[in-house]
Amino acid sequence: MNAPLPWSVAWRIARRDLSARFRGLRLLLVCLFLGTGALAAIGTLTGSIESELASRGSSILGGDIEAEVWQRGPTPAEASAFAALGKVSSGTRMQAMATAGPQNDELAAPIALKAVDASYPLVGALRLKDGRAVGAPPPGSLWLAEGAAERLGVKPGDTVRIGGQPLKVGGIVAEEPDALSEGFALGAVAIVLDSFPASAGLTAPGAMYRTKLRVALRPGLDTAAEVKKLQERFPDAGLRLRTRDKAAPGAERFIENMGQFLVLVGLAALAIAGIGIGGGVASYLDARRASIATLKVLGASSGDIARIYLLQIAAAALVGSLAGLAAGVLVTPLLASALGKLLPVSAGLVLDPAALARAAAYGLLVAMVFAAPPLLRARQFPAMALMRARVAPLALPWRAMLAPVGLGLAAIIGLALASAADMRLTAGFLGGTAALLALLATLGWAIRRLAAHLPRPKNPLLRLALANVHRPGAQTGALVTALGFGLSAFVLLAVIETSLSANIARKVPARAPDYFVLDVPRDRLAEFENAVHQTVPGAAIRSVPALRGAILAYGPEGRMTRVADLKAIPENAWALRGERGLTYADAVPEGNSLVEGQWWPKLYTGTPLVSVDEKLRDALDLKLGDMITISLLGVERSARIASFRRIDWDSMGFNYVLVFSPNAISDAPHNLAATIDIPPGAARAGLLRQLVRAFPASSVIETGAILRDARALLNQMSVAILAAASVTVLAGIAVLLGAIAAARASRLYDTVILRVLGASRGQLLALQLAEYGLLAAVLAGVAMALGSPIGWLVIVQLFDFDWLPDWREVFAVLGAGLALVLGFALAGSLPLLRAKPAQALRDL
């Protein structure tokens, strides 16, 4: 037995045989470039944002600790406790209306009013457009966001009115250090001195506002320990405490979910591209068939063959992966510039070694898994079998592939789960992808078997096309798997996008009120209704009491569970997080329906009762007769559960998880919230101006702007989804080309024979069209059968929307996908038509 070739000698042979342009292995390069590039960009971007959130936590939060409470300021005990920790900055946040211009033609805009004291900002810098770094504005002035200034048509030096009080625009905000932690607001920010809201009557009892206290801790104090002490000292005060390491939990959840989603998309792209890698390597080794056979005749062992071509494939895989990593790093600044206004992300090039290492590992592992079978096939067979490979394709027992393929798949799964933010989601995705690929592989096998047993068509071209589907060496399995996956993705994206668009375009505008009004004084409701009806006769007004409170405890009387004692909030029990909207009513609210229990009678005076949303019931396992304790303006109140309701969240009206009997909470200071519906065709000019003038402390919000923002957000989501999915589509195209390349050698033999027998190029082209057309027709039905149900699950079960796909657009997208497939199939087949019969026959 000959001694195995040393690795150095094997590399010398491999390098001499390897084209400098990687001819024959370009498909492997493209597939790895796409997959690793996508994963590198995703990992680098999310890593950069997470790093910024961690390093700038104090600046984003505005301090080391933040406490937030609704509809009141801190008690003396709370203020003293915070002052003992370090320097404190306090202020209020609320929705308000700003107006500008002459009274007869004034402009109005909703704003997020932010009142701050002289210590603001504790951390970071508030910068204006003129370059100044400032703190709280002087009395009688405000700093105004650029968006609000544009809508009001004002500039520095002009005057705006908030709550009926004039304020001079002292500057336009360019950079607000704690903007990301402030949360959602219906309007751009306006920053005023902390004394302004009270002087304008905006914080009267019952008004909806939040008080925020930020603390810059004294040196030596531990953030987590101090927060725990505050929670133990004020467990039922309704304080929402945050720390600098969780400065923007909403942004962190968004980044985590976005990163998880995009990583899964990248893995899906790599899984599809892997099929292309296998096809490309098979095609490459087939082209090297004579060289492999010659080496074996000259005494090279199977191990030598494996080492030589493994080195070639590894070199190509390394180059493709490194190119993908470089592309992923270079594209990150473009993504950062697009997200810079929404999320904290570093400008310029960012290197995240861990993310790049994961992307490279994924790419190389996928290359190993899918390149192993064709490499083992060439390794195991004797020289004469390799010589006959074109007319007698090689087979390989599946046991020979268990070790490399199994180990590679185990490594990929382990890496995915180890780096997953949500292990269950990742495991479910991997399992679903494996099941889908297995289903498509089984379908490919079934199509081959069915094609072999179907009656032979009389048309010779159709007969040959059908034979090509099941002939030895046919790439039917790879094509069905890859194209079935890709076309199903086309259908899935189309049904999701059209359903979401239809829900927004058809349903929301028809059901949403024209205006929302916050902080309508209870004792001026009749005046408010008169003001609306005088301006717009026939307008429909609905008003509800609006309060804020936090759930402190729930469960059977005497054995209630305290929220403060929970180690983690139960899944879907989001109502336990901080303070929520509360209301009371004599009758079941509009858009609600009882599912269990009974409603209290009008003018009820017995034990305080409450009706609970059925989803919260399921999350907390609540029963009729259980108790719920809330904190309302710092005072504990308890009520017995009398009923459970199903809420129509699509009604776009006022929907509350907890609705109390009036005798439970109506004595607490509060205002009303109202909706206004304008009759079709009625003029609404002047209504906003009239309401702002008559009720300066109320906030009037037009839903038209909200719906436009919702549509814009939906469009951005659609573009993001399509952009992310484009990597998968490109990988599917690469697989198609790989399957064509892998079959090209055997097709060359058939094409030459047909040419010798007199077939024209047009007939050969029609043959290719017929073969791929048959597969495409079958796969179109498969794509509809797979993509539509998954889309239904996403729309109905995940988003809880109506199923409203635009089937014409879905079929149009599917048709475009099929045309793309056929176009690439025919383009990939053109080299066969240019083959010269004499030369091809000599090469056989």
ZAMARGU-4260 file (C-alpha; in steps of 0.2 Angstrom, whole numbers, plus 5000, padded with zeros to 4 digits):
<rodrens>
0) 5000/5000/5000 | 5007/5017/4995 | 5010/5030/5009 | 4997/5044/5009 | 5003/5060/5001
5) 5008/5073/5013 | 4997/5088/5015 | 5010/5099/5007 | 5011/5089/4992 | 4993/5087/4991
10) 4991/5106/4991 | 5005/5108/4978 | 4994/5097/4966 | 4978/5105/4971 | 4985/5123/4968
15) 4992/5118/4951 | 4975/5112/4946 | 4965/5126/4954 | 4961/5140/4942 | 4966/5158/4948
20) 4948/5163/4944 | 4941/5148/4953 | 4933/5142/4936 | 4921/5129/4940 | 4919/5134/4959
25) 4911/5151/4956 | 4894/5145/4961 | 4901/5139/4978 | 4909/5156/4979 | 4893/5165/4975
30) 4882/5155/4988 | 4894/5157/5002 | 4896/5176/4998 | 4878/5178/4999 | 4875/5168/5015
35) 4890/5174/5025 | 4888/5192/5019 | 4870/5193/5025 | 4875/5185/5042 | 4890/5196/5044
40) 4880/5212/5040 | 4866/5207/5052 | 4878/5202/5066 | 4888/5217/5064 | 4874/5229/5064
45) 4864/5222/5079 | 4881/5220/5088 | 4885/5238/5085 | 4868/5244/5091 | 4868/5233/5107
50) 4886/5240/5111 | 4880/5258/5109 | 4865/5254/5120 | 4876/5246/5133 | 4890/5260/5132
55) 4878/5275/5131 | 4865/5268/5144 | 4866/5282/5156 | 4865/5295/5142 | 4850/5287/5134
60) 4841/5285/5151 | 4846/5302/5157 | 4854/5295/5173 | 4859/5279/5181 | 4841/5276/5188
65) 4824/5282/5182 | 4808/5282/5191 | 4791/5286/5183 | 4774/5288/5190 | 4757/5294/5183
70) 4746/5308/5188 | 4756/5314/5203 | 4773/5320/5209 | 4784/5311/5221 | 4779/5310/5239
75) 4791/5318/5252 | 4797/5301/5257 | 4801/5296/5238 | 4809/5313/5235 | 4820/5311/5250
80) 4825/5293/5245 | 4830/5298/5228 | 4840/5313/5234 | 4850/5302/5246 | 4857/5292/5231
85) 4864/5307/5221 | 4860/5321/5210 | 4842/5321/5204 | 4833/5329/5189 | 4814/5328/5189
90) 4800/5334/5177 | 4784/5329/5168 | 4779/5322/5152 | 4762/5323/5143 | 4753/5325/5127
95) 4748/5343/5123 | 4743/5354/5108 | 4754/5369/5101 | 4747/5382/5090 | 4755/5397/5081
100) 4750/5411/5069 | 4735/5423/5070 | 4719/5417/5078 | 4709/5417/5062 | 4722/5406/5053
105) 4732/5398/5067 | 4741/5381/5064 | 4740/5367/5077 | 4750/5352/5080 | 4751/5338/5094
110) 4767/5338/5104 | 4776/5328/5117 | 4778/5341/5130 | 4793/5338/5141 | 4795/5349/5156
115) 4813/5348/5164 | 4822/5356/5178 | 4838/5366/5180 | 4848/5349/5182 | 4843/5343/5165
120) 4852/5334/5157 | 4861/5324/5170 | 4871/5314/5157 | 4874/5319/5139 | 4871/5335/5130
125) 4855/5343/5123 | 4861/5352/5107 | 4852/5364/5096 | 4853/5367/5077 | 4863/5382/5080
130) 4877/5372/5088 | 4873/5377/5107 | 4873/5364/5120 | 4859/5369/5132 | 4849/5363/5147
135) 4832/5369/5153 | 4825/5383/5143 | 4823/5400/5151 | 4806/5405/5158 | 4794/5409/5144
140) 4804/5400/5131 | 4805/5382/5124 | 4816/5371/5113 | 4806/5364/5099 | 4809/5349/5088
145) 4811/5352/5070 | 4796/5342/5064 | 4784/5352/5076 | 4792/5369/5070 | 4789/5364/5052
150) 4771/5359/5055 | 4768/5375/5065 | 4778/5386/5052 | 4789/5394/5066 | 4807/5398/5068
155) 4818/5404/5083 | 4811/5420/5089 | 4793/5416/5085 | 4779/5413/5097 | 4769/5397/5100
160) 4755/5394/5112 | 4753/5378/5123 | 4738/5377/5135 | 4734/5395/5130 | 4750/5401/5136
165) 4763/5410/5124 | 4781/5403/5123 | 4795/5410/5113 | 4804/5397/5102 | 4822/5398/5109
170) 4830/5386/5097 | 4827/5370/5087 | 4832/5354/5094 | 4846/5345/5084 | 4850/5331/5097
175) 4840/5325/5112 | 4851/5313/5122 | 4837/5304/5131 | 4825/5303/5116 | 4826/5284/5114
180) 4821/5281/5132 | 4806/5293/5132 | 4795/5280/5123 | 4781/5283/5110 | 4772/5300/5108
185) 4759/5307/5097 | 4770/5322/5091 | 4787/5329/5091 | 4795/5335/5107 | 4794/5352/5115
190) 4805/5355/5130 | 4799/5368/5143 | 4804/5373/5161 | 4797/5362/5174 | 4786/5375/5181
195) 4776/5378/5165 | 4764/5364/5165 | 4757/5368/5182 | 4756/5387/5177 | 4746/5383/5161
200) 4734/5371/5171 | 4740/5356/5162 | 4743/5346/5178 | 4726/5349/5186 | 4719/5334/5196
205) 4714/5321/5184 | 4726/5326/5170 | 4736/5313/5161 | 4754/5316/5164 | 4769/5307/5170
210) 4782/5312/5182 | 4800/5306/5179 | 4815/5307/5191 | 4832/5303/5185 | 4847/5300/5197
215) 4865/5301/5194 | 4872/5289/5208 | 4885/5294/5220 | 4902/5285/5217 | 4902/5268/5226
220) 4884/5264/5225 | 4878/5249/5215 | 4863/5252/5203 | 4855/5235/5205 | 4856/5235/5224
225) 4849/5253/5225 | 4834/5249/5214 | 4830/5233/5224 | 4830/5244/5240 | 4818/5256/5232
230) 4807/5242/5226 | 4806/5235/5244 | 4803/5252/5252 | 4790/5258/5240 | 4782/5241/5233
235) 4765/5248/5230 | 4768/5266/5225 | 4766/5263/5206 | 4784/5268/5203 | 4791/5261/5187
240) 4810/5259/5189 | 4823/5258/5176 | 4842/5257/5176 | 4855/5262/5163 | 4858/5244/5157
245) 4839/5244/5152 | 4838/5262/5146 | 4828/5258/5131 | 4819/5241/5133 | 4808/5243/5118
250) 4823/5247/5107 | 4832/5232/5114 | 4817/5220/5112 | 4816/5227/5094 | 4834/5225/5090
255) 4834/5207/5098 | 4819/5202/5088 | 4825/5210/5072 | 4842/5202/5074 | 4834/5185/5078
260) 4822/5187/5062 | 4836/5192/5051 | 4848/5178/5057 | 4835/5166/5053 | 4833/5173/5036
265) 4851/5172/5034 | 4851/5154/5039 | 4837/5150/5027 | 4847/5158/5013 | 4862/5147/5018
270) 4852/5132/5019 | 4845/5135/5001 | 4862/5140/4995 | 4869/5124/5002 | 4860/5114/4989
275) 4868/5125/4976 | 4885/5122/4984 | 4882/5103/4982 | 4877/5105/4964 | 4892/5117/4960
280) 4904/5105/4969 | 4896/5090/4960 | 4898/5099/4943 | 4916/5104/4947 | 4921/5087/4951
285) 4912/5080/4936 | 4922/5091/4925 | 4938/5085/4934 | 4933/5066/4931 | 4947/5062/4920
290) 4960/5070/4931 | 4953/5060/4946 | 4953/5044/4936 | 4971/5048/4930 | 4977/5051/4948
295) 4970/5035/4953 | 4977/5025/4939 | 4994/5032/4944 | 4992/5026/4961 | 4984/5040/4971
300) 4973/5033/4985 | 4955/5038/4989 | 4962/5048/5004 | 4974/5057/4992 | 4960/5061/4981
305) 4950/5068/4995 | 4964/5078/5002 | 4968/5086/4985 | 4950/5091/4981 | 4946/5095/4999
310) 4960/5108/4999 | 4953/5115/4982 | 4935/5117/4989 | 4941/5123/5006 | 4952/5137/4997
315) 4936/5142/4987 | 4925/5142/5002 | 4937/5152/5012 | 4938/5165/4998 | 4919/5166/4996
320) 4917/5167/5015 | 4930/5181/5017 | 4923/5191/5003 | 4906/5189/5011 | 4912/5195/5028
325) 4920/5210/5019 | 4904/5214/5010 | 4894/5213/5026 | 4906/5225/5035 | 4906/5237/5021
330) 4887/5237/5019 | 4885/5241/5038 | 4887/5260/5037 | 4874/5261/5024 | 4862/5251/5035
335) 4868/5262/5050 | 4864/5278/5040 | 4846/5272/5037 | 4843/5268/5055 | 4853/5282/5063
340) 4838/5292/5067 | 4829/5278/5075 | 4842/5268/5084 | 4859/5272/5092 | 4872/5265/5079
345) 4890/5270/5076 | 4894/5279/5060 | 4907/5272/5049 | 4915/5254/5049 | 4911/5243/5064
350) 4920/5227/5067 | 4912/5214/5078 | 4924/5199/5079 | 4911/5187/5087 | 4898/5191/5074
355) 4910/5189/5060 | 4917/5173/5067 | 4899/5166/5068 | 4895/5171/5050 | 4911/5162/5044
360) 4908/5147/5054 | 4890/5145/5047 | 4897/5147/5030 | 4911/5135/5031 | 4900/5122/5040
365) 4886/5123/5027 | 4900/5121/5013 | 4906/5106/5022 | 4889/5098/5024 | 4884/5100/5006
370) 4901/5098/4998 | 4904/5081/5007 | 4892/5070/4997 | 4900/5074/4979 | 4917/5074/4987
375) 4914/5057/4995 | 4907/5050/4978 | 4923/5055/4969 | 4933/5047/4983 | 4925/5030/4984
380) 4924/5025/4966 | 4937/5016/4956 | 4945/5024/4941 | 4935/5015/4928 | 4918/5020/4936
385) 4924/5038/4935 | 4928/5036/4917 | 4910/5030/4914 | 4902/5043/4925 | 4894/5053/4911
390) 4884/5038/4905 | 4882/5029/4921 | 4881/5042/4935 | 4889/5037/4952 | 4879/5033/4967
395) 4885/5033/4985 | 4878/5023/5000 | 4870/5035/5012 | 4880/5027/5026 | 4896/5035/5019
400) 4889/5052/5021 | 4883/5050/5039 | 4898/5056/5048 | 4903/5072/5039 | 4885/5077/5035
405) 4879/5073/5053 | 4893/5081/5062 | 4891/5097/5051 | 4873/5098/5054 | 4875/5095/5073
410) 4888/5109/5073 | 4876/5121/5064 | 4862/5117/5075 | 4873/5119/5091 | 4880/5136/5085
415) 4862/5142/5081 | 4855/5137/5098 | 4870/5144/5107 | 4869/5161/5100 | 4850/5162/5099
420) 4841/5176/5109 | 4825/5165/5109 | 4830/5146/5109 | 4813/5140/5107 | 4810/5151/5092
425) 4826/5146/5084 | 4823/5127/5087 | 4806/5129/5080 | 4813/5138/5065 | 4827/5125/5062
430) 4814/5111/5064 | 4802/5119/5053 | 4815/5122/5039 | 4821/5104/5041 | 4803/5097/5039
435) 4800/5109/5024 | 4816/5103/5016 | 4812/5085/5019 | 4794/5087/5013 | 4801/5095/4997
440) 4814/5082/4995 | 4801/5068/4997 | 4790/5078/4984 | 4805/5078/4972 | 4807/5059/4974
445) 4788/5057/4971 | 4789/5067/4955 | 4803/5057/4948 | 4793/5041/4952 | 4777/5048/4945
450) 4786/5054/4929 | 4793/5036/4927 | 4776/5028/4927 | 4766/5041/4917 | 4761/5036/4900
455) 4773/5043/4887 | 4766/5058/4877 | 4765/5056/4858 | 4774/5073/4856 | 4793/5068/4855
460) 4798/5084/4864 | 4786/5081/4878 | 4791/5063/4879 | 4810/5068/4881 | 4805/5082/4893
465) 4796/5069/4904 | 4811/5057/4903 | 4823/5070/4908 | 4813/5072/4924 | 4817/5055/4930
470) 4832/5049/4920 | 4848/5044/4930 | 4857/5059/4936 | 4842/5070/4934 | 4843/5086/4946
475) 4824/5085/4949 | 4826/5083/4968 | 4838/5098/4970 | 4827/5108/4959 | 4811/5104/4968
480) 4818/5107/4985 | 4826/5124/4980 | 4813/5131/4969 | 4799/5124/4979 | 4806/5134/4994
485) 4809/5149/4984 | 4792/5150/4976 | 4784/5146/4992 | 4793/5161/4999 | 4786/5172/4985
490) 4768/5167/4989 | 4771/5169/5008 | 4778/5187/5006 | 4764/5191/4994 | 4749/5185/5005
495) 4757/5193/5020 | 4760/5210/5012 | 4743/5211/5003 | 4734/5205/5018 | 4742/5218/5029
500) 4739/5232/5016 | 4721/5227/5015 | 4719/5227/5034 | 4726/5245/5035 | 4718/5252/5019
505) 4701/5244/5020 | 4697/5241/5038 | 4706/5254/5049 | 4700/5270/5040 | 4682/5263/5040
510) 4682/5260/5058 | 4694/5273/5066 | 4686/5289/5073 | 4692/5305/5065 | 4699/5313/5081
515) 4705/5307/5098 | 4703/5320/5112 | 4713/5318/5128 | 4710/5327/5145 | 4692/5333/5142
520) 4686/5340/5159 | 4672/5330/5167 | 4662/5345/5171 | 4664/5353/5154 | 4658/5338/5144
525) 4642/5346/5138 | 4652/5362/5133 | 4664/5351/5123 | 4649/5342/5114 | 4641/5359/5110
530) 4658/5365/5103 | 4659/5350/5092 | 4641/5350/5086 | 4641/5369/5082 | 4656/5367/5071
535) 4651/5350/5063 | 4633/5346/5065 | 4629/5327/5066 | 4646/5322/5073 | 4646/5307/5084
540) 4655/5309/5100 | 4659/5295/5112 | 4667/5299/5129 | 4674/5288/5143 | 4682/5291/5160
545) 4701/5290/5158 | 4712/5285/5173 | 4729/5277/5176 | 4734/5263/5188 | 4745/5248/5191
550) 4739/5231/5195 | 4747/5226/5212 | 4739/5209/5216 | 4727/5196/5209 | 4719/5180/5213
555) 4708/5172/5226 | 4703/5182/5241 | 4715/5179/5255 | 4728/5170/5243 | 4732/5184/5231
560) 4748/5185/5221 | 4758/5201/5223 | 4765/5207/5207 | 4780/5214/5216 | 4784/5196/5222
565) 4784/5188/5204 | 4801/5183/5198 | 4795/5185/5180 | 4779/5192/5172 | 4769/5178/5165
570) 4768/5176/5146 | 4755/5188/5138 | 4752/5196/5155 | 4759/5213/5148 | 4745/5222/5159
575) 4756/5219/5174 | 4770/5229/5168 | 4769/5247/5175 | 4753/5258/5175 | 4739/5255/5162
580) 4723/5264/5157 | 4708/5261/5168 | 4690/5266/5166 | 4673/5263/5173 | 4656/5260/5165
585) 4638/5256/5168 | 4636/5245/5153 | 4647/5234/5142 | 4658/5245/5132 | 4656/5247/5114
590) 4666/5234/5104 | 4666/5222/5119 | 4656/5206/5122 | 4654/5196/5138 | 4661/5178/5137
595) 4658/5174/5156 | 4649/5181/5171 | 4637/5196/5172 | 4638/5215/5171 | 4633/5225/5186
600) 4616/5235/5185 | 4616/5254/5183 | 4618/5264/5199 | 4626/5249/5207 | 4632/5252/5225
605) 4638/5235/5231 | 4655/5228/5233 | 4667/5236/5220 | 4667/5225/5204 | 4678/5224/5189
610) 4677/5216/5171 | 4693/5208/5164 | 4699/5205/5147 | 4699/5186/5143 | 4717/5186/5137
615) 4723/5192/5154 | 4711/5179/5162 | 4720/5165/5152 | 4737/5172/5156 | 4735/5174/5175
620) 4722/5159/5176 | 4709/5171/5184 | 4692/5165/5190 | 4675/5173/5193 | 4675/5180/5211
625) 4694/5182/5211 | 4701/5199/5217 | 4711/5212/5209 | 4720/5226/5218 | 4727/5241/5209
630) 4736/5257/5214 | 4727/5272/5209 | 4736/5289/5212 | 4746/5280/5226 | 4731/5273/5235
635) 4726/5254/5235 | 4709/5249/5229 | 4702/5231/5227 | 4688/5224/5216 | 4680/5207/5214
640) 4680/5200/5196 | 4662/5200/5190 | 4665/5195/5172 | 4677/5192/5157 | 4676/5201/5141
645) 4682/5198/5123 | 4689/5215/5116 | 4688/5219/5098 | 4705/5227/5097 | 4702/5232/5078
650) 4688/5244/5083 | 4701/5258/5085 | 4691/5265/5099 | 4694/5265/5118 | 4698/5247/5124
655) 4703/5244/5142 | 4709/5228/5150 | 4700/5232/5166 | 4683/5241/5167 | 4677/5244/5184
660) 4660/5247/5192 | 4658/5266/5194 | 4658/5265/5213 | 4675/5257/5213 | 4685/5271/5206
665) 4674/5286/5200 | 4678/5296/5216 | 4697/5298/5210 | 4702/5314/5201 | 4701/5311/5182
670) 4696/5318/5165 | 4688/5311/5150 | 4694/5304/5134 | 4683/5306/5118 | 4682/5301/5100
675) 4674/5311/5086 | 4667/5304/5070 | 4663/5316/5056 | 4648/5311/5045 | 4653/5307/5027
680) 4654/5323/5017 | 4653/5335/5031 | 4666/5349/5032 | 4678/5348/5046 | 4687/5365/5043
685) 4689/5374/5059 | 4685/5360/5071 | 4703/5358/5077 | 4705/5376/5079 | 4689/5378/5089
690) 4693/5364/5101 | 4711/5370/5104 | 4705/5387/5107 | 4690/5382/5119 | 4700/5368/5128
695) 4718/5373/5128 | 4723/5360/5141 | 4716/5345/5130 | 4725/5336/5116 | 4716/5334/5100
700) 4724/5321/5088 | 4719/5318/5070 | 4719/5300/5066 | 4723/5304/5048 | 4741/5308/5052
705) 4742/5292/5063 | 4735/5281/5048 | 4748/5289/5036 | 4762/5285/5049 | 4755/5267/5050
710) 4755/5265/5031 | 4772/5272/5030 | 4778/5260/5044 | 4769/5246/5035 | 4778/5251/5019
715) 4795/5251/5028 | 4791/5234/5035 | 4787/5227/5018 | 4802/5234/5010 | 4813/5227/5025
720) 4805/5210/5023 | 4807/5210/5004 | 4825/5216/5006 | 4829/5202/5019 | 4820/5189/5008
725) 4830/5195/4993 | 4845/5186/5000 | 4835/5170/5000 | 4828/5173/4982 | 4846/5176/4976
730) 4851/5160/4985 | 4837/5151/4976 | 4843/5157/4959 | 4860/5151/4963 | 4853/5134/4967
735) 4844/5134/4950 | 4861/5138/4941 | 4870/5125/4952 | 4857/5112/4947 | 4859/5116/4929
740) 4878/5116/4930 | 4878/5099/4939 | 4867/5092/4925 | 4877/5100/4911 | 4889/5086/4908
745) 4875/5073/4906 | 4864/5085/4896 | 4879/5088/4884 | 4880/5070/4879 | 4861/5070/4876
750) 4861/5086/4867 | 4875/5080/4855 | 4866/5064/4851 | 4850/5074/4847 | 4860/5086/4836
755) 4868/5071/4827 | 4851/5064/4824 | 4845/5080/4817 | 4837/5090/4831 | 4838/5109/4828
760) 4843/5122/4841 | 4825/5128/4842 | 4819/5110/4846 | 4832/5108/4859 | 4827/5125/4867
765) 4809/5120/4867 | 4814/5103/4875 | 4822/5113/4889 | 4807/5124/4891 | 4795/5109/4891
770) 4805/5101/4905 | 4807/5116/4916 | 4789/5121/4912 | 4783/5104/4918 | 4792/5106/4935
775) 4787/5125/4936 | 4769/5120/4934 | 4770/5107/4948 | 4780/5119/4959 | 4767/5133/4957
780) 4754/5122/4965 | 4766/5117/4978 | 4770/5135/4982 | 4752/5140/4984 | 4749/5124/4995
785) 4763/5129/5006 | 4765/5148/5006 | 4746/5152/5008 | 4743/5142/5024 | 4759/5148/5032
790) 4754/5166/5027 | 4737/5163/5035 | 4745/5157/5052 | 4756/5173/5052 | 4741/5185/5048
795) 4727/5177/5058 | 4736/5168/5072 | 4751/5179/5075 | 4745/5197/5070 | 4726/5193/5074
800) 4721/5202/5058 | 4708/5197/5045 | 4713/5186/5031 | 4712/5198/5016 | 4725/5193/5003
805) 4724/5200/4985 | 4724/5184/4975 | 4727/5193/4959 | 4743/5201/4966 | 4748/5184/4973
810) 4746/5175/4957 | 4755/5190/4948 | 4770/5188/4960 | 4770/5169/4958 | 4770/5171/4939
815) 4784/5183/4940 | 4794/5170/4950 | 4790/5157/4938 | 4795/5168/4923 | 4812/5171/4933
820) 4814/5153/4935 | 4811/5149/4917 | 4822/5163/4911 | 4837/5158/4921 | 4834/5139/4916
825) 4834/5144/4898 | 4849/5155/4900 | 4859/5142/4909 | 4855/5129/4895 | 4862/5140/4881
830) 4880/5134/4882 | 4873/5116/4878 | 4866/5123/4862 | 4883/5130/4857 | 4892/5113/4859
835) 4901/5106/4844 | 4896/5088/4841 | 4913/5082/4834 | 4923/5089/4849 | 4910/5083/4862
840) 4910/5066/4855 | 4929/5065/4855 | 4929/5071/4874 | 4917/5056/4879
</rodrens>
